[in-house]
Amino acid sequence: MDPLALEPYAARLRWRFPEAQPLANWQALFAAFLDELGWACTAAGRRVIGHIKGLALLPGGGFLCGSKVSPHYPPDMEISGATADSCAELELDLNVLVFGLPLSEAGRIVPEVGQAQALRWGAELEVLALPVPSGAEGSEAGSFSVGAPDRSPARAWPCRRSPRWVRPRAC
């Protein structure tokens, strides 16, 4: 592998608490997870974080999202449009783009860091594979090409615009 090759990793992480937690606790858990993940992904050798980001859709509407672009800075976190003030389970869609991090190592690091955070917070974690987008043609491990993008608003990811997260407009 080229020392700074990019092998993107994506997964859905299902987090569960025995009882409902305030959204501030969820935000703190995800911030701690992204922070530790950033350090773990860059700890072994010459690696550069392109972007580590996660999005959890909240029950009843809204979202919790976070982003990490350097191990030296805290993650950028936001809750927006929340109608509920607590919940016991959330699914976080995670993207890990770290140059120089092999896909197999990312697949090991994410569950390890997630399980450690779940244990610290008294939660359970299940790591689920994300489905390959429809129209994707697999080639080598960790790479694929995609057909027309899904532009449905419900599946839109927030995009970073200073200083707030906003939902992309449907085309």
N, C-alpha and C positions, 0 to 999 in steps of 0.2 A: 504494500500500500504506500502510495506517495505520502510523505510525512504530513502534508496539509490537505490531503484529499477530504472530500465531504461525502459522508454516508449518512443521510438524514434518518432519524429514528422518530417514530410516532406510535403512541399507544393511548388507550383510554384507561384511566385509573379510577376505579370505583372505591370510594372511601365511605366507611360506615362507622357511626358512633352508636353506643347502646341507647342513647337518648338524644333528642334534638339539641343542637348547639347553636348559639347565636352566630350570625354571619361574621361578626368580628373574630370569633374563634376560627372559623373556616379560613378567613383571610390570613390570620396569623399562621395557621398550619401550612397553607399553600406557600406563604412567603418563606417559612423555614425550610420547606421542602425544596423550593427553587434555589434558595441560597446554598443549601448543602449540595444539591445536585450540580450547581455551577462549580463548586470547589472539587467535587468528586470527578467531574468530567475533565477537568484541566490538571488534576494532580499528577498524573503520570506522563511527564514529558512535554513535548512541544505541541501544544494544542491551543486553539483560539476559538472562543465562543462566538459564533455567528449570531445565534439567537436561541434562547430556551424560553418557550412560552406555553401557557396553558389557559384554557377557557372552560369554565363550568357554567352551564345554564342553570339558573335557579328555579325552584318550583314556583309556579305561578307567574313567572316572567322575570326578566332581568338576567344579569350575568355577573360572575366573579372572574376576573382575568388577571394574569400576572406575566411578567416578562423579566428575563435576566440576560444582560449583554456582557457582563464582566464579572469575574469572581471577586473583584475588588470593590464593587458597589452593590448595595442592597437591591433586591428585586423591586420593580415598579408594579404596584398592585392597585386594583380598583374594583369596587362593587358599583354596579349601575342598574337602575330600573327595578330594584328588588321590591317585591310586594310582600314577601314573607320575611319575618325577622329571625327565623331559625329553621333548621332542618337536621335530620339525622343521617342523611345519605346524599352524596354528590358524586357526579362523574366528571373528572377532569380530562379533557382532551389535551394531550401533551405533544409538543413538537420539540425535538432536540436537534439543533444544527450546530455541531461543533467540529470545526476543521481539525483533522488529524485523529478523530475518535472513530475507531472501527465500529461498524454496526453491531457486531457480536458483543463488543465491550459495553456499548450503550445499553444493549438488551440485558446485560448483567447488572450494570450500575443503577439503572432506574428502579428496578424492583428492590435492590438492596437499600438504597437511600429511602425509598418510599416505605419499606417495612420498618426501618429504623425510626422514621418520623411517626408512623402509625403507632408503634410501641410507646414512644415518648408521650403521645397525645391520648393514649387509651382508645385508639380506633382500630379498625380492621381495614386492610387494603387488598384489593383484587386487581391485578393488571390484566387488561383485556387487549387483544390485538385489534387494531382498527381494520375495517374491511378495505380492500384495494378498491379505489374508485372505479365506477363502471366505465367501460371503454379503455381501461388500462391494459397495456401489453407488457407483461413481465419480461425482463431480459436477465440481467445479472442480479444477484442478491442485493436487496436494498435499493434497486433502481427500477423505474417504470416510466412509461410515457402515458399521458392522460389525454382523453378526448375533450370534448366541449366541457367547460367548467359548469358546475352546479351553481346557478345564480339565485336559488330560492332564499328569501330573506331569513328563514328559520335556521339555515345552515351557514349564514354569513359569519365570518370571523371578524372581530374588531380589528381595526388597523390603527397603527400609531400615528397620531397627528398631535403635535405639541399644542397645548399641554394636556389634552384629554383623549381618552379612547372614544372612538365613534364607530358606528356600524357603517359599513360600506353601502353606498346606494345601489339599488338593483339597476341593471342596465336594461 
